[in-house]
Amino acid sequence: MELEYFGGNCVRLSTKQGNFVVDDNLTELGLKSVAKAGDVKLYTKQTSGDSEDDRTFDSPGEYEVANVSIQGTAAQGFLDEAKTRNNIIYRLVVDDTRIVVVGSVNADLTDDELEAIGTVDILFVPVGGGGLTLGGVSALKIIKKIEPKVVVPTYYSEKGVKYEPGLLDLDAALKELAMEPTETVEKLKLKGRDFTDTTQLIVVKRA
């Protein structure tokens, strides 16, 4: 099992059971879509309610696809008004590894949301800030609440990606986050990986 990062908030989880792609909105950033036929597609921004495609999800709920447990929890979006719950936090459980992708949510997660998220091994969280999404300070607030074993930063400015102005690059974002990378990898491979008691920050390079 391995995890890849493609820019924006796009993450792909590849398993023996199948591939799971979160937030493949890459064409909006001037990049190529990575989702393929047969992939399970998840979107952290609720747009159209229930999809007619039984392998595409953009709504809260509990699902099981290819022996992978998926839980979508409604949450307030980063720029949304209070009590608006149009964003989805996804929790995937694969071979007892618990992976969470929060997307651009408000940092003040509720007790109910935290209870639904539960124990987390790997957390993908935006860090670019700029008034567009979570920045280092707000991302750290979420990290402290969730207490994952591994943090992987997403949604930060990079060359070749058409982000809106104001987004921080990774170095600037990590200064705000006040965390030093434990390692930088092309892909995050989970087979044989031992998680430590202390939260680690791992940078996964854009594929």
C-alpha positions as CSV (number, residue, x, y, z in Angstrom):
1,M,0.0,0.0,0.0
2,E,1.3,3.4,-0.9
3,L,0.2,7.1,-1.0
4,E,1.0,9.7,-3.6
5,Y,0.5,13.5,-3.7
6,F,-0.4,15.3,-6.9
7,G,-0.8,18.9,-6.0
8,G,-3.8,20.8,-4.5
9,N,-5.4,18.5,-2.1
10,C,-5.2,15.5,-4.4
11,V,-4.0,12.2,-2.9
12,R,-4.0,8.7,-4.3
13,L,-4.1,5.6,-2.2
14,S,-3.0,2.5,-4.0
15,T,-3.9,-0.9,-2.5
16,K,-4.2,-4.5,-3.6
17,Q,-7.9,-4.0,-3.4
18,G,-8.0,-1.0,-5.7
19,N,-7.1,2.7,-6.0
20,F,-8.7,5.6,-4.1
21,V,-8.3,9.2,-5.3
22,V,-9.2,12.2,-3.2
23,D,-9.9,15.6,-4.7
24,D,-8.9,15.1,-8.3
25,N,-9.7,18.7,-9.2
26,L,-6.3,19.0,-10.9
27,T,-7.5,20.4,-14.2
28,E,-8.5,23.5,-12.3
29,L,-4.9,23.9,-11.4
30,G,-3.6,23.5,-14.9
31,L,-2.6,19.8,-14.2
32,K,-3.7,16.5,-15.7
33,S,-6.3,14.4,-13.9
34,V,-5.0,11.3,-12.4
35,A,-8.2,9.3,-11.7
36,K,-8.7,6.3,-14.0
37,A,-11.6,4.2,-14.8
38,G,-12.4,1.9,-11.9
39,D,-10.8,4.2,-9.3
40,V,-12.8,5.2,-6.3
41,K,-13.1,9.0,-6.3
42,L,-13.7,11.1,-3.2
43,Y,-14.3,14.8,-3.0
44,T,-14.0,16.9,0.2
45,K,-16.3,19.6,-1.1
46,Q,-20.0,18.6,-1.4
47,T,-21.3,19.7,-4.7
48,S,-24.1,17.6,-6.0
49,G,-25.2,15.3,-3.3
50,D,-25.4,11.6,-4.0
51,S,-23.6,10.6,-7.2
52,E,-25.2,8.1,-9.7
53,D,-21.7,6.6,-9.9
54,D,-21.3,4.1,-7.1
55,R,-17.6,4.7,-7.0
56,T,-17.7,8.5,-6.6
57,F,-18.5,10.1,-3.3
58,D,-19.0,13.7,-2.3
59,S,-21.4,13.3,0.6
60,P,-21.2,12.4,4.3
61,G,-21.8,8.7,5.1
62,E,-20.3,5.3,5.7
63,Y,-19.2,3.2,2.8
64,E,-17.2,0.0,2.1
65,V,-15.6,-0.4,-1.3
66,A,-13.1,-3.1,-2.2
67,N,-12.7,-4.1,1.5
68,V,-11.8,-0.5,2.4
69,S,-13.9,1.2,5.0
70,I,-14.7,4.9,4.2
71,Q,-16.3,7.3,6.5
72,G,-17.3,10.8,5.4
73,T,-18.0,13.4,8.1
74,A,-19.6,16.7,7.3
75,A,-17.6,19.7,8.4
76,Q,-17.6,23.5,8.0
77,G,-15.5,24.7,5.1
78,F,-12.6,27.1,5.6
79,L,-14.4,30.0,4.1
80,D,-17.9,29.0,4.9
81,E,-20.3,30.6,7.5
82,A,-20.7,29.0,10.9
83,K,-23.0,25.9,11.0
84,T,-22.6,25.4,7.2
85,R,-21.4,21.8,6.6
86,N,-20.6,21.5,2.9
87,N,-17.2,20.0,3.3
88,I,-16.3,16.3,4.0
89,I,-13.5,14.9,6.1
90,Y,-12.7,11.4,4.9
91,R,-11.4,8.5,7.0
92,L,-10.2,5.4,5.2
93,V,-9.2,2.3,7.0
94,V,-7.0,-0.1,5.1
95,D,-5.4,-3.1,6.7
96,D,-5.9,-1.5,10.1
97,T,-4.1,1.7,8.9
98,R,-6.3,4.8,9.5
99,I,-5.9,7.6,7.0
100,V,-7.7,11.0,7.2
101,V,-7.9,13.7,4.5
102,V,-9.4,16.9,6.0
103,G,-9.4,19.2,3.0
104,S,-10.0,22.9,3.4
105,V,-12.0,22.9,6.6
106,N,-12.4,25.3,9.5
107,A,-9.8,24.6,12.1
108,D,-12.3,24.6,15.0
109,L,-13.4,21.0,14.6
110,T,-16.3,20.1,16.9
111,D,-16.3,17.3,19.5
112,D,-18.6,15.3,17.3
113,E,-16.3,15.6,14.3
114,L,-13.3,14.7,16.4
115,E,-15.1,11.6,17.7
116,A,-16.1,10.6,14.2
117,I,-12.4,10.9,13.0
118,G,-11.1,8.9,16.0
119,T,-7.6,7.6,16.1
120,V,-5.5,8.6,13.1
121,D,-2.3,7.1,11.7
122,I,-1.8,9.4,8.7
123,L,-3.3,12.9,8.3
124,F,-3.3,14.9,5.1
125,V,-3.8,18.6,5.8
126,P,-3.5,21.8,3.8
127,V,-0.9,24.3,5.0
128,G,-0.6,27.0,2.3
129,G,-2.9,29.5,4.0
130,G,-3.0,32.9,2.2
131,G,-6.6,33.3,3.2
132,L,-7.5,30.4,0.8
133,T,-7.2,27.4,3.0
134,L,-5.6,26.3,6.3
135,G,-2.3,27.8,7.0
136,G,0.5,26.6,9.3
137,V,-1.1,28.0,12.5
138,S,-4.6,26.7,11.8
139,A,-3.2,23.4,10.5
140,L,-1.2,22.9,13.7
141,K,-4.5,23.5,15.7
142,I,-6.0,20.6,13.9
143,I,-2.9,18.4,14.3
144,K,-2.9,19.0,18.0
145,K,-6.6,18.0,18.3
146,I,-6.3,14.9,16.2
147,E,-2.8,13.8,17.3
148,P,-2.0,11.7,14.2
149,K,1.2,9.6,14.0
150,V,2.1,11.1,10.6
151,V,1.3,14.4,9.1
152,V,1.6,15.0,5.3
153,P,1.2,18.6,4.2
154,T,-0.9,19.5,1.1
155,Y,-2.1,22.5,-0.8
156,Y,0.9,24.8,-0.9
157,S,2.4,26.9,-3.7
158,E,4.6,25.2,-6.3
159,K,6.0,26.1,-9.6
160,G,3.9,24.8,-12.5
161,V,0.7,24.8,-10.5
162,K,-1.9,27.5,-11.1
163,Y,-2.9,28.4,-7.6
164,E,-4.6,31.7,-6.6
165,P,-2.2,34.4,-5.5
166,G,-1.3,34.5,-1.8
167,L,-0.7,30.8,-1.2
168,L,2.6,30.1,0.7
169,D,5.2,27.7,-0.6
170,L,6.2,24.7,1.5
171,D,9.2,26.2,3.3
172,A,7.2,29.3,4.4
173,A,4.2,27.1,5.4
174,L,6.4,24.8,7.5
175,K,7.9,27.8,9.3
176,E,4.3,28.8,10.3
177,L,3.6,25.2,11.2
178,A,6.7,25.0,13.4
179,M,7.4,21.4,12.4
180,E,10.5,20.0,10.8
181,P,10.1,17.3,8.2
182,T,11.2,13.9,9.4
183,E,11.8,12.7,5.8
184,T,10.9,13.6,2.2
185,V,9.7,10.8,-0.1
186,E,8.4,10.3,-3.6
187,K,5.7,8.0,-2.4
188,L,4.7,7.1,1.2
189,K,5.0,3.4,1.4
190,L,3.2,1.8,4.3
191,K,4.3,-1.8,4.2
192,G,6.7,-2.4,7.1
193,R,6.5,1.1,8.4
194,D,6.6,1.5,12.1
195,F,4.7,4.5,13.6
196,T,6.3,6.3,16.5
197,D,4.6,7.8,19.6
198,T,5.7,11.3,18.5
199,T,3.9,12.9,15.5
200,Q,6.2,12.9,12.4
201,L,5.9,15.3,9.5
202,I,6.6,13.6,6.1
203,V,6.8,15.6,2.9
204,V,5.5,13.6,-0.1
205,K,6.8,15.2,-3.3
206,R,4.2,16.1,-6.0
207,A,4.2,13.2,-8.5
